Amino acid sequence: MIAWELNAVAFTNCNCDYGCPCQFNALPTHGNCEAVHSMHIERGHFGDTPLDDLCVVTCLWWPGPIHEGGGRVFAIIDERASQAQRQCLLKILTGQETEPGATIWNVFAATIDELLEPAFQAIEMEIDIAARTSRIRVNELVSSAGTPILNPVTGIEHRAQIHLPQGFEYSVAEMASGTTKTLGPIQISLTDSYGQFNEIHLNNHGLIAA
């Protein structure tokens, strides 16, 4: 395999209730799964190709639980990426050059029936994991925001985490509220649903311990 590694910050918004049953090997809240995953690569490489400071937004949709398949995926890659960087990112995002089951992208790849033509666009992205806030915009294609979950009685910010020591995406994720709207080939509309902030530190073999 070609050696690769990514250090990134990420925000994910899906249609499940806060907590997302998928994180506990349970069925999705509404029977199906639709999500938007956004990440800013702080440091990364694929072989000798650097991937530092690039952004990626991925729109995902499944008709039922993810493991049952039938998924569709539409990737939007930073227009600043060179042709070589674009190809490298697409290989990582489609689970190539990866041990089976080692990363979220490799696992998802087995459930995807339709890999849509990627887009290369200007991506505006601000992700603050500690504050549990994010703002992502891709022209008219994607508008997404993450905010802290608020106590419905007091209005005070509520903090909760999920720890997955043997996860294939992260070891610790901060829970949040997400609101997202997408156009294009996969159209998603989410309001105050499951939001997740986390660091990504993955390579061909999976999660790299801190």
C-alpha positions in Angstrom: 0.0 0.0 0.0 1.0 3.6 -0.5 1.5 5.1 3.0 -0.8 8.0 3.9 -1.8 9.9 7.0 -4.3 12.6 7.9 -4.4 15.0 10.9 -7.6 16.9 10.6 -10.5 18.6 12.5 -14.0 17.5 11.5 -17.6 18.3 11.9 -20.4 15.9 11.0 -24.1 16.6 10.9 -26.6 13.7 10.4 -30.3 13.2 10.6 -30.3 11.2 13.8 -31.2 12.5 17.3 -28.4 13.7 19.6 -26.1 10.8 20.4 -26.7 9.0 17.1 -27.6 5.3 17.6 -25.0 4.3 15.0 -22.3 5.1 17.5 -23.7 2.3 19.6 -24.3 -0.3 16.9 -28.0 0.5 17.0 -30.4 1.4 14.1 -30.7 5.0 13.0 -33.3 7.3 14.6 -35.5 7.7 11.5 -34.7 4.4 9.7 -32.3 5.9 7.1 -29.1 7.8 7.2 -28.1 11.1 5.6 -25.1 13.1 6.7 -22.6 15.8 5.7 -19.0 15.4 6.8 -16.6 18.3 6.7 -12.9 18.3 7.5 -10.0 20.6 7.4 -6.7 18.7 7.0 -4.1 20.4 9.1 -1.3 18.0 8.2 -1.4 15.1 5.8 0.2 13.2 3.0 -0.4 10.4 0.5 2.9 8.9 -0.4 5.1 11.9 -1.3 2.1 14.2 -2.0 1.4 16.7 0.8 -2.3 17.3 1.7 -1.8 20.1 4.3 -4.4 22.8 4.7 -7.0 21.3 2.3 -10.7 21.0 3.0 -13.2 18.3 2.0 -17.0 18.1 2.4 -18.8 14.9 1.8 -22.5 14.4 1.4 -23.8 10.9 2.1 -27.2 9.2 1.9 -28.4 5.7 2.5 -32.1 4.5 2.2 -31.9 2.5 5.4 -29.2 1.6 8.0 -25.7 2.1 6.6 -24.7 -1.6 6.9 -27.6 -2.6 4.6 -26.0 -0.6 1.7 -27.5 1.2 -1.2 -25.6 4.4 -0.4 -24.8 7.4 -2.5 -21.9 9.7 -1.9 -20.9 13.1 -3.3 -17.5 14.6 -2.5 -16.6 18.2 -2.7 -12.8 18.8 -2.7 -11.0 22.1 -2.2 -10.5 23.8 -5.5 -7.0 24.7 -4.3 -5.9 21.1 -4.5 -3.7 20.2 -7.4 -4.6 17.4 -9.7 -2.3 15.0 -7.9 -3.8 16.0 -4.5 -7.3 15.6 -5.8 -6.6 12.0 -6.9 -4.9 11.2 -3.6 -7.8 12.5 -1.6 -10.3 10.6 -3.7 -8.4 7.4 -3.1 -8.5 7.9 0.7 -12.2 8.9 0.6 -13.1 5.8 -1.3 -11.2 3.4 1.1 -8.3 2.6 -1.2 -4.8 1.9 0.0 -6.3 1.0 3.4 -6.5 -2.1 5.5 -10.1 -3.6 5.3 -12.3 -2.0 8.0 -9.5 0.2 9.3 -11.1 3.6 8.5 -14.6 5.1 8.2 -14.0 5.6 4.5 -13.0 2.0 3.9 -16.1 0.8 5.9 -18.4 3.1 4.1 -17.0 2.2 0.7 -18.5 -1.3 1.1 -22.0 0.2 1.5 -21.9 2.7 -1.4 -23.8 1.8 -4.6 -23.4 5.2 -6.4 -20.2 7.2 -6.3 -21.2 10.5 -7.9 -18.8 12.7 -9.9 -16.8 14.8 -7.4 -16.9 18.6 -7.4 -13.9 21.0 -6.9 -15.1 24.2 -5.3 -14.0 27.0 -3.0 -14.8 25.8 0.5 -15.2 28.2 3.5 -14.6 26.2 6.7 -14.2 27.2 10.4 -14.2 24.4 12.9 -13.5 24.9 16.7 -13.8 21.6 18.5 -13.3 23.1 22.0 -16.1 25.7 21.5 -18.2 23.1 19.6 -18.9 25.6 16.8 -18.5 25.4 13.0 -19.4 27.2 9.9 -19.1 25.5 6.5 -20.1 27.0 3.1 -19.6 25.7 -0.4 -21.0 28.3 -2.8 -24.7 27.3 -3.3 -24.1 23.6 -2.7 -23.6 23.4 1.1 -24.4 25.5 4.1 -23.7 23.9 7.5 -23.3 25.1 11.1 -22.6 23.4 14.4 -23.4 24.8 17.8 -23.4 23.5 21.4 -26.4 21.6 22.6 -28.4 23.8 24.9 -30.3 22.8 28.0 -34.0 23.2 27.1 -34.8 24.6 30.5 -31.9 26.9 31.4 -30.5 27.6 28.0 -27.0 26.7 29.3 -24.6 24.9 27.0 -24.6 21.2 27.6 -21.4 19.2 27.0 -21.3 15.5 26.3 -18.7 13.2 24.7 -18.5 9.8 23.0 -15.4 7.8 23.6 -14.6 5.0 21.1 -11.1 3.7 22.0 -11.1 1.3 19.1 -13.1 3.4 16.7 -12.4 3.7 12.9 -13.0 7.5 12.8 -12.1 9.0 16.2 -11.3 8.2 19.8 -13.2 11.1 21.3 -16.0 13.2 19.8 -17.7 16.2 21.2 -21.5 16.2 20.9 -23.3 19.2 19.3 -26.3 20.4 17.4 -26.1 20.7 13.6 -28.1 22.5 11.0 -27.3 21.8 7.3 -28.8 22.3 3.9 -27.3 21.0 0.7 -28.2 21.2 -3.0 -26.7 19.4 -5.9 -27.0 15.7 -6.6 -27.6 14.8 -2.9 -30.1 17.1 -1.2 -30.2 17.1 2.6 -32.0 19.4 5.0 -31.3 19.1 8.7 -32.2 21.3 11.7 -30.9 20.9 15.2 -30.0 17.2 14.7 -26.9 15.2 15.7 -23.7 17.1 15.4 -20.2 15.7 16.1 -16.9 17.4 16.5 -13.7 15.4 16.5 -10.1 15.2 15.5 -9.1 12.8 12.8 -5.7 11.1 13.0 -5.8 8.1 10.7 -3.5 6.2 8.3 -3.7 3.1 6.2 -3.9 1.0 9.4 -6.6 3.0 11.2 -6.7 5.2 14.3 -3.4 6.5 15.5 -3.4 6.8 19.3 -2.6 10.2 20.8 
